[in-house]
Each structure stands twice: as structure tokens, then as C-alpha cells.
Amino acid sequence: MTASQQMDQCVEQCFEVARLASRCVQDCLSGQNVQANVECVRLCLDVVDITEACGAMMARSSKYGAQLCGVCADVCNACADECEKMGGEVMQACGEACRRCAQTCRQMAA
């Protein structure tokens, strides 16, 4: 995979995570026990913010994009850990997307 293809993949995965994490927040807030989902909501909102910023910076070839990718990978992994505990279909999809994004972001940060 070329560097350009890897960057495109990173951008796509970042925006996919932002989309799925937004759905995850909606799912958490519409459940019966919202209080039990507070940490998941917080992390999903963090991951939405960081992946949107990272994707945008990578898309415009910002010289800070690789640095942000390292932080993005950390937040994605934290979000994945929390979503995977929750067990719902939307949360599992979010967790899986976060793991893929974290791996790609780590490669971009290297």
C-alpha cells in the first residue's frame, strides 16, 4: 500500500468511526439505563471529535496530522474498550471500527 493509499484509508476510517460513534451515543442515550452508559457516551463524544479533526487534518496533509494520529489511536482504543463492554450491536460495531482506526492511525503516527 502506498503512503497516499494509507492516508486515504486513515481518513476514511476516521470519518467512519465518527459516524458510528455518533450512532453509539444515540443508542446509549435512548436506552433504559442511561446512567450506566455515561462513560461510553463520554468516550464516544471524544472519539467523534478526535476522528473528525484527525480525518480533516490528514485529508489536507497537515504537518501535524501524524502527531494527532497518535492521540487519535489512544482515544479510539479507549472508546473500543468501553463499547465492547456494553454488548449492543451498535456498540460492537463502533468498537470494531475504533480498533481498525486505531491500528491505521498508529501506522500513520510512526
C-alpha distance (Angstrom), angle and dihedral (degrees) to the residues before:
residue distance angle dihedral
M1 . . .
T2 3.79 . .
A3 3.79 122.4 .
S4 3.80 89.1 -109.2
Q5 3.80 92.2 52.0
Q6 3.80 90.6 47.6
M7 3.81 90.5 51.3
D8 3.82 90.8 48.8
Q9 3.80 89.8 50.4
C10 3.81 90.5 50.1
V11 3.81 91.8 50.8
E12 3.81 92.1 48.3
Q13 3.78 93.2 47.7
C14 3.80 92.4 47.6
F15 3.79 92.0 54.4
E16 3.81 91.7 43.5
V17 3.81 89.9 54.4
A18 3.81 90.8 48.7
R19 3.81 89.6 53.2
L20 3.80 95.1 46.6
A21 3.80 94.2 43.2
S22 3.80 89.6 52.9
R23 3.81 88.7 53.5
C24 3.79 89.1 47.5
V25 3.82 91.1 54.3
Q26 3.81 89.6 51.9
D27 3.79 90.3 48.9
C28 3.82 92.0 49.6
L29 3.79 93.0 48.3
S30 3.79 94.1 48.0
G31 3.81 94.5 51.3
Q32 3.76 125.9 101.6
N33 3.80 96.6 -110.7
V34 3.79 105.1 44.3
Q35 3.81 92.2 163.8
A36 3.82 90.5 63.2
N37 3.80 89.2 55.2
V38 3.81 98.6 51.9
E39 3.81 96.4 106.7
C40 3.79 91.7 45.6
V41 3.81 90.3 51.9
R42 3.81 91.6 48.7
L43 3.78 93.5 49.9
C44 3.79 93.1 44.0
L45 3.81 90.3 52.3
D46 3.82 89.4 48.7
V47 3.78 90.9 49.8
V48 3.82 91.9 48.6
D49 3.81 90.3 54.1
I50 3.80 96.6 44.5
T51 3.81 96.9 43.2
E52 3.80 92.9 48.2
A53 3.80 90.3 50.1
C54 3.80 93.3 43.7
G55 3.80 93.5 46.9
A56 3.79 92.0 49.2
M57 3.80 93.4 47.3
M58 3.80 92.8 47.1
A59 3.81 91.1 47.6
R60 3.79 91.1 56.4
S61 3.82 93.1 42.1
S62 3.79 94.0 -117.6
K63 3.78 113.0 -171.5
Y64 3.83 86.5 -130.5
G65 3.79 94.9 52.9
A66 3.80 95.9 95.3
Q67 3.81 91.4 50.5
L68 3.79 91.2 50.7
C69 3.81 89.6 48.6
G70 3.81 89.8 65.2
V71 3.80 91.9 55.2
C72 3.79 90.8 41.9
A73 3.81 90.2 55.5
D74 3.81 90.9 52.5
V75 3.81 93.0 50.0
C76 3.81 91.9 45.0
N77 3.81 91.3 53.1
A78 3.81 92.0 47.9
C79 3.79 90.5 49.7
A80 3.80 91.4 47.2
D81 3.82 90.7 52.0
E82 3.80 91.1 53.8
C83 3.82 96.8 41.6
E84 3.79 91.9 49.2
K85 3.83 89.7 56.1
M86 3.80 91.5 55.3
G87 3.79 96.8 61.7
G88 3.81 104.2 -153.3
E89 3.81 121.7 131.5
V90 3.80 93.9 -113.9
M91 3.79 91.4 46.0
Q92 3.79 92.4 49.3
A93 3.81 90.8 50.6
C94 3.80 89.8 49.6
G95 3.81 91.4 49.6
E96 3.80 92.7 50.1
A97 3.81 92.3 48.3
C98 3.80 90.0 48.2
R99 3.82 90.9 53.1
R100 3.81 92.2 50.9
C101 3.79 91.6 46.8
A102 3.80 92.4 47.5
Q103 3.80 91.0 53.5
T104 3.80 92.9 49.6
C105 3.80 92.3 44.6
R106 3.81 90.5 51.5
Q107 3.79 89.1 54.0
M108 3.81 90.7 49.6
A109 3.81 91.4 48.4
A110 3.82 92.1 52.7
